[in-house]
Every structure is written in C-alpha cells, then in structure tokens.
Amino acid sequence: MKIEKKILQVYFQKVLDGSKTYELRLADFSCNPGDILVLKEWDQKEKRYTGRVIEKKVTYVGKTKNQTFWSKEDVEKYGFQIIAFK
C-alpha cells in the first residue's frame, strides 16, 4: 500500500540526504512493513507543496500507545525519543 504524507522542508532534506532514517507520526492511520511511505515536501510558510517527493519502503512500525516499560509520570516528565541506527 502507498501512504502519502506531508513532510516539512527541513525534514524532507534530511530524509533525502540519508541522515534521517525514521518518521515520528501520530498513529491515526494504518502502516505496515512493506508499505511505501510517499513523503511530499511541504512549505509551511507558503502553505503549499514544493513538488519534491520521495518514496521510502517501510521496514518497521513501532507503536507506543499501550507501552508498559515506563511509568506514566516518567513519560510525562521526559517524553519519548526515537533513536535511529544502522
């Protein structure tokens, strides 16, 4: 399945140059390994697409809604971070 999403210019460029190898998104849509994430660059200032598009194959999807690793207090205090690695 192909999934189209907006991505801000600063993040689009990082995906394009290979330094950003993940996406943090609200889990309000279905996404599975093997899907194609179509990232459409969005100019937030002009409120329009730039025309640049990149497609990436989804290799892993992790969700945190029902995580039990950390206490609610720690999550509220520190939040989450995503760490990408090769």
trRosetta pair geometry for C-beta under 8 A, 3 or more apart (Angstrom, degrees):
i j d omega theta_ij theta_ji phi_ij phi_ji
1 30 7.9 21 83 102 159 104
1 32 7.6 72 35 40 116 98
1 35 4.8 -26 65 -124 82 99
1 36 7.3 -157 95 30 39 74
2 35 7.2 162 -91 -174 22 82
2 36 4.7 -23 -108 71 72 107
2 38 5.5 33 -177 -22 101 120
2 55 7.8 -46 -134 -131 105 116
3 29 6.6 135 -147 133 128 138
3 31 5.9 -40 -22 -102 169 95
3 35 5.8 31 -6 161 112 128
3 36 7.0 169 22 85 70 53
3 37 5.5 -26 69 -112 101 58
3 38 6.5 178 82 21 42 81
4 38 4.4 -30 -100 76 67 115
4 40 6.2 24 -169 -15 97 119
5 23 7.7 94 85 -169 154 153
5 25 7.0 -59 -143 -111 159 141
5 37 6.6 -24 20 -168 116 92
5 38 7.1 142 20 77 64 61
5 39 6.0 -25 72 -108 87 61
5 40 7.1 177 86 23 35 83
6 39 8.0 44 166 -159 12 63
6 40 5.8 -50 -105 73 48 91
6 42 4.1 27 -166 -38 107 141
6 49 7.7 -122 -118 -93 91 89
7 11 5.2 -114 177 90 100 112
7 12 4.8 130 108 -70 113 86
7 15 7.0 -9 157 3 160 143
7 23 7.8 -86 -103 -120 119 116
7 39 4.4 7 -6 -169 138 106
7 40 6.8 143 19 63 82 38
7 41 6.1 -46 74 -101 86 45
7 42 6.3 153 62 11 31 94
8 11 5.0 77 64 18 83 104
8 12 6.8 -146 95 -14 36 91
8 41 7.9 18 157 -154 13 64
8 42 5.9 -53 -93 68 42 93
8 44 5.7 -2 -125 -37 101 118
9 12 5.5 -52 -140 32 31 115
9 13 6.5 30 163 -19 65 103
9 41 5.7 61 -98 -169 63 105
9 42 7.1 -120 -41 73 69 46
9 43 6.1 39 -46 -98 121 59
9 44 7.4 -117 3 0 97 88
9 50 6.8 85 -95 -33 102 145
10 13 6.3 -55 -155 32 26 109
10 14 6.9 23 150 -15 60 108
11 14 5.5 -55 -150 37 38 112
11 15 6.4 40 152 -19 69 102
11 20 6.2 -112 -160 111 73 176
12 15 5.8 -57 -153 36 31 109
12 16 6.2 32 150 -21 66 109
12 39 6.3 175 -114 139 85 119
12 41 4.1 35 -103 -103 170 97
12 42 7.9 158 -40 21 130 58
12 50 8.0 -174 75 35 170 136
12 52 6.5 107 164 100 142 123
12 54 7.0 151 -159 10 86 122
13 16 5.4 -54 -145 37 33 115
13 17 6.2 17 161 -7 68 107
14 17 6.2 -58 -139 45 28 98
14 19 4.9 -79 -161 71 83 98
14 20 3.6 65 127 -10 109 120
15 18 7.8 42 177 -70 29 23
15 20 4.9 -59 -70 77 58 107
15 21 7.8 133 -126 -84 67 35
15 39 6.3 16 88 75 167 165
15 54 6.0 169 116 80 120 153
15 56 7.1 -94 -174 -47 122 140
16 52 7.9 -27 -75 164 140 132
16 54 5.9 -149 -86 -68 80 152
18 21 7.1 16 -171 -68 56 96
20 84 7.4 137 -156 3 42 164
21 84 4.6 141 63 -172 95 142
21 86 7.4 94 19 -69 170 89
22 82 5.5 -157 127 141 154 135
22 84 4.6 -150 -18 -79 119 116
23 37 6.8 -160 0 179 153 161
23 39 7.8 -161 -88 -87 137 124
24 82 5.5 -161 -74 -9 110 143
25 29 7.9 -42 140 40 133 102
25 31 7.8 75 70 -5 140 156
27 63 5.4 58 -97 -126 157 108
27 65 6.7 -98 50 -39 146 115
31 35 5.7 -125 -155 53 66 155
31 37 7.3 30 -142 -82 124 103
31 58 6.0 -169 173 -119 98 163
31 61 5.3 161 104 -106 95 143
32 35 5.3 108 59 -23 63 112
32 58 6.7 123 97 99 30 141
32 61 6.2 -86 -114 5 31 143
33 58 5.5 -141 -117 115 36 91
33 59 5.8 24 -132 -165 97 22
33 60 6.2 16 -85 -81 108 31
33 61 6.5 -136 -45 -2 70 93
34 57 7.1 -22 -138 -169 24 97
34 58 6.5 -33 36 69 27 92
35 57 7.7 152 83 -155 37 55
35 58 4.5 15 60 22 83 131
36 55 5.3 -4 -178 -169 111 108
36 56 7.2 149 -159 74 62 34
36 57 6.0 -38 -102 -98 67 57
36 58 7.2 -138 -81 -6 17 87
37 55 7.1 152 78 -156 48 54
37 56 4.9 -20 61 64 100 89
37 57 7.7 170 16 -100 81 7
37 58 5.6 99 -27 -59 104 94
38 53 6.3 -6 -176 -171 91 110
38 54 7.8 165 -155 84 48 38
38 55 5.3 -19 -102 -101 68 82
39 53 6.9 156 82 -157 51 57
39 54 5.1 -13 60 61 103 86
39 55 7.5 179 18 -86 74 30
39 56 6.8 23 -8 6 114 107
40 49 5.4 -33 159 -132 113 122
40 52 7.7 144 -157 87 49 52
40 53 5.2 -17 -103 -105 68 88
41 49 6.6 106 79 -161 60 71
41 50 4.4 -36 101 36 115 117
41 51 7.5 -27 59 51 108 37
41 52 4.2 22 13 69 136 98
41 53 7.1 -127 1 -73 82 41
41 54 8.0 67 -42 -1 94 93
42 48 7.6 179 -152 99 64 23
42 49 5.9 -48 -100 -100 60 57
42 50 7.3 -152 -92 -10 11 87
43 46 4.2 10 115 42 126 105
43 47 7.1 -61 93 -2 80 16
43 48 5.5 -4 52 62 108 68
43 49 7.3 135 10 -141 84 8
43 50 5.4 109 -37 -63 103 92
44 47 7.1 21 -169 -75 30 53
58 61 6.4 13 176 -53 124 98
63 66 7.8 34 116 27 103 79
64 67 4.7 -21 -161 -28 69 124
64 80 6.4 -38 -129 -88 171 159
67 70 6.9 14 126 31 118 82
67 75 8.0 136 77 -87 123 138
70 74 4.6 -108 176 82 110 127
70 75 5.4 130 104 -54 120 87
71 74 4.7 95 58 6 83 100
71 75 7.1 -148 95 -4 45 86
72 75 5.7 -56 -149 38 33 112
72 76 6.2 31 154 -17 67 108
73 76 5.8 -57 -147 39 29 109
73 77 6.1 25 155 -18 64 111
74 77 5.6 -57 -142 40 31 111
74 78 5.8 -13 173 18 69 113
75 78 6.9 -73 -128 56 19 80
75 79 6.9 59 -176 -105 56 21
75 80 7.1 2 -144 -51 88 82
76 79 8.0 21 -153 -63 13 56
